[in-house]
Amino acid sequence: MTFLIKFANAMDWFSEKFGQIASWAVFLSAMICAGNAFIRYGIDWSSNGLLEIQWYMFAWVVMVGSPYVLKVNEHVRVDLLYGKLKGNGPVYVDIFGLIVFLLPIMGYLTWLSAPYFWNTWVSGEMSQNAGGLIRWPATLALPVGFAMVWLQGVAELIKRVAYLQGAYAMDTHYEKPLQ
């Protein structure tokens, strides 16, 4: 179990770092957006490349920021039943959701998106817009992001099982009183 907890902690560290990268990408995207608006309305010049780089950065924000959101337990969940559970109930619901939903779906999406990225890489696919960018940086975000969410899901599963065994102290809402 010690090795698995070390893996979970390492994955938490990676998710934290990629979460920081995602936050900087939001800032850069906002700056590019503001600069593009200034250029368009200030000097009457525009570039599809500037618009597309914002979209690419947003794709990376969502895809590499998602594992961090899972790590800090701020992902979307239906709280109808979950919020009323006491004791280890939420942990068991999380384990069920991770095993039945998150891990299979993220694995499948990784498997589906990898060939899509590979095709855009090999073909050198370009945007159809005038002055558009190559597509592979945006399509690379898909398999990387899905794989990272899958790995963070494995880490979350390890942490919850270790928590139930008393081998891991979780800093989550499990210890907070329900309101």
C-alpha atoms as one frame of an Amber mdcrd trajectory, in Angstrom:
protein
   0.000   0.000   0.000   2.924   2.363   0.643   3.944   2.276  -3.027   0.376
   3.021  -4.105   0.096   5.960  -1.719   3.407   7.297  -3.079   1.959   6.987
  -6.592  -1.188   8.843  -5.476   0.891  11.607  -3.890   3.041  11.885  -7.027
  -0.062  12.147  -9.195  -1.435  14.821  -6.849   1.820  16.749  -7.305   1.588
  16.488 -11.114  -2.056  17.535 -11.089  -1.162  20.508  -8.897   1.578  21.583
 -11.325  -0.651  21.168 -14.368  -3.387  23.079 -12.535  -0.918  25.960 -12.181
  -0.103  25.712 -15.893  -3.839  25.823 -16.647  -4.266  28.941 -14.513  -1.439
  30.673 -16.389  -2.982  29.585 -19.691  -6.231  31.320 -18.655  -4.264  34.499
 -17.979  -2.364  34.280 -21.282  -5.557  33.575 -23.189  -7.197  36.634 -21.630
  -4.181  38.776 -22.560  -4.218  37.482 -26.133  -7.961  38.165 -26.302  -7.480
  41.726 -25.043  -4.551  42.279 -27.399  -6.517  40.891 -30.321  -9.448  43.199
 -29.547  -7.096  46.174 -29.276  -5.431  45.328 -32.590  -8.752  44.696 -34.329
 -10.473  47.880 -33.180  -7.404  50.058 -32.604  -5.474  49.575 -35.811  -8.059
  47.685 -37.899  -6.054  44.474 -38.307  -7.117  40.952 -37.391  -5.671  37.475
 -37.300  -7.462  34.142 -37.232  -4.310  32.713 -35.686  -4.788  34.907 -32.621
  -8.359  33.697 -32.249  -7.356  30.079 -32.678  -4.514  30.263 -30.167  -7.116
  31.365 -27.588  -9.232  28.306 -28.415  -6.194  26.040 -28.210  -5.235  27.481
 -24.839  -8.780  27.045 -23.584  -8.672  23.391 -24.672  -5.489  22.946 -22.643
  -6.985  24.795 -19.662  -9.957  22.447 -19.558  -8.071  19.249 -20.291  -5.005
  19.655 -18.054  -6.908  21.555 -15.378  -9.472  18.779 -14.924  -7.187  16.415
 -12.968  -6.536  19.198 -10.469 -10.269  19.782 -10.057 -10.692  16.056  -9.353
  -7.764  16.145  -6.918  -9.267  18.966  -4.843 -12.681  17.274  -4.970 -14.412
  20.233  -6.632 -15.719  18.361  -9.655 -19.391  18.293 -10.571 -21.479  15.695
  -8.810 -25.147  15.185  -8.204 -25.449  16.081  -4.542 -29.016  14.905  -4.036
 -28.029  11.846  -2.016 -24.319  12.403  -1.532 -24.682  15.397   0.795 -26.922
  13.475   3.177 -24.551  10.563   3.663 -22.702  10.277   6.935 -19.538   8.521
   8.000 -17.849   6.592   5.214 -20.903   6.766   2.933 -19.451   9.475   0.675
 -16.205   7.491   0.358 -18.100   4.422  -0.857 -20.079   6.525  -3.330 -16.819
   8.023  -4.633 -15.256   4.572  -5.005 -18.317   3.358  -6.908 -18.289   6.417
  -9.177 -14.573   6.129  -9.846 -14.721   2.429 -10.719 -18.009   2.373 -12.625
 -18.002   5.746 -14.368 -14.831   7.834 -14.320 -12.112   5.257 -14.995 -13.876
   3.376 -17.816 -15.062   6.563 -19.528 -11.699   8.348 -19.292  -9.910   5.221
 -20.509 -12.272   4.929 -23.464 -11.972   8.620 -24.345  -8.171   8.376 -24.179
  -8.311   5.378 -26.502 -10.602   7.217 -28.935  -8.740  10.532 -28.935  -5.200
   9.203 -29.358  -5.689   8.148 -33.017  -7.410  11.462 -33.732  -4.370  13.327
 -32.418  -2.038  11.018 -34.333  -3.883  11.659 -37.615  -3.646  15.430 -37.186
   0.056  15.111 -36.308   0.978  12.866 -39.247  -1.103  14.737 -41.796  -0.014
  18.172 -40.584  -3.671  19.193 -40.604  -4.195  22.920 -40.700  -7.179  25.045
 -39.803  -9.389  25.892 -42.757  -9.430  29.549 -41.713  -7.169  32.003 -43.495
  -4.086  32.438 -41.333  -5.170  29.467 -39.205  -2.856  27.286 -37.160  -1.830
  23.671 -37.242  -4.356  21.476 -35.413  -2.218  18.946 -33.562  -1.502  21.108
 -30.471  -5.235  21.339 -29.794  -5.919  17.683 -30.521  -3.000  16.625 -28.300
  -4.859  18.160 -25.346  -7.519  15.454 -25.646  -5.531  12.234 -25.021  -3.198
  13.992 -22.576  -6.086  15.432 -20.564  -8.166  12.255 -20.562  -5.150  10.160
 -19.559  -4.297  12.583 -16.756  -7.867  12.490 -15.430  -7.700   8.672 -15.586
  -4.426   8.667 -13.623  -5.812  11.129 -11.082  -8.883   8.904 -10.817  -6.632
   5.957  -9.980  -4.895   8.122  -7.374  -8.262   9.115  -5.876  -9.321   5.482
  -5.750  -6.080   4.553  -3.973  -6.534   7.373  -1.455 -10.120   6.409  -0.671
  -9.320   2.727  -0.198  -6.340   3.670   1.987  -8.598   6.052   3.933 -11.038
   3.214   4.629  -8.125   1.074   5.818  -6.912   3.856   8.106  -3.678   4.276
   6.142  -4.415   7.712   4.688  -5.795  10.908   6.201  -7.896  12.808   3.696
  -8.192  16.572   3.699 -11.634  16.540   2.149 -15.196  17.259   3.034 -15.469
  13.815   4.660 -14.308  15.272   7.949 -16.510  18.355   7.693 -19.901  18.291
   9.402 -22.857  18.075   7.062 -25.125  21.109   7.022
